[in-house]
Amino acid sequence: MRAVGMVSSVGNGALECAASVRAGLSRYGETSVMTRGLAPLRMALVPDDALPALEAYDDAPRSARHRRTLRLAAAAVGEVLDSIALRGAPCLVVSDLPDDAAAMLADDLAGAFEESFDGAASRGLRAGAAGVYVALLDAAHRIARGEASAVLVVAAGTRLDLAALDDLQRARRLLADDAMEGFIPGEGAAALCVTAASGDALATITHVGVASDPFTPAGEEPMTAAGLTRAVQAALPADAPSARSLWLGLNGESWNAREWGVAARRCHELLAEGAAVRHPVECFGDPESALGAMQLALAATFLHRGWSEGPALVWNFSDDGLRGAARLVAPGGL
């Protein structure tokens, strides 16, 4: 990864977000959104003044959620373009918008930065938090085939959607009212400029694992952690140094904690004893499909700044059963 950009409730920029997570700072509070028990819902939202205006899309036939997701993505992309020049690069955009809207989001983002991106080579993926790992594999294939020297991978998401929030509370997945477990809804975005490995990169992604799992939070299949286990095993080769930093995609729901517990036991020989553990959702809430890319941006920044030891393992899940993981090292590391 040559450059990263990020925005969240705890920072406007990757370095500020990373410093906040390192310090254990959190930023969420009561909003004007009401729970089913008529109490203000706690959320972790990005201040409006931290997002670009993008007036050209104000009157476009887009949903409020689409426009918010676009502004979040543009904030992260703008930070990357401030540090590295891109021209005609493919842009892979991960979101949790409906399929047609996800494709439109990629077109809108390419249009907002038209000189930097090749709109025809860009695409949108609806894939949840683990979708960034699918995008990374796509980026690696394009670079290996010589189709591009750099690919921008972007993931953005917001939980600020009244209908979706009501559905989540009905399913008792939000930490609201009398719920004893659940997550605090958040929002954010991250952009990762991916190139072939180089010595001046922030970090090197050595392996990526992607797997599907029949278990979903709303389904009837039992939780076996088979998908997450396969993804982690693919990301952590047995003949390489064990992971010393773990970035966990936990969000406060007990089912994903149990899933990680099972997968970690199966993969214990791949994890270094005493490895540092971080789950940044506790700082900026659950930002939906953006979480995977945000964790990767944080892991790369921590490695680059010397705030953590490598190798680092980052993993995430999507509600549809997709699981993904990646192994990161400092440039030149094993």
Buried (B, 14 or more C-beta within 10 A) or exposed (E): BBBBBBBBBBBBBBBBBBBBBBEEBBBBEEBEBEBEEEEEBBBBBBEEEBBBEBEEBEEEEBEEBBBBBBBBBBBBBBBBBEEBEBEBBBBBBBBBBEEEBBBBBBBBBBBBBEEBBBBEBBBBBBBBBBBBBBBBBBBBEBBEEEEBEBBBBBBBBBBBBEEBBBEBBEEBBBBBBEBEEBBBBBBBBBBBBBBEBEEEBBBBBBBBBBBBBEBBBEEEEEBBBBBBBBBBBBBBEEEBBBBBBBBBBBBBBEBBBEBBEBBBEBBEEBBBEEBBEBBBBBBBBBBBBBBBBBBBBBBBBBBBEEBBBBBBBBBBBBBBBBBBBBBBBBBEBE
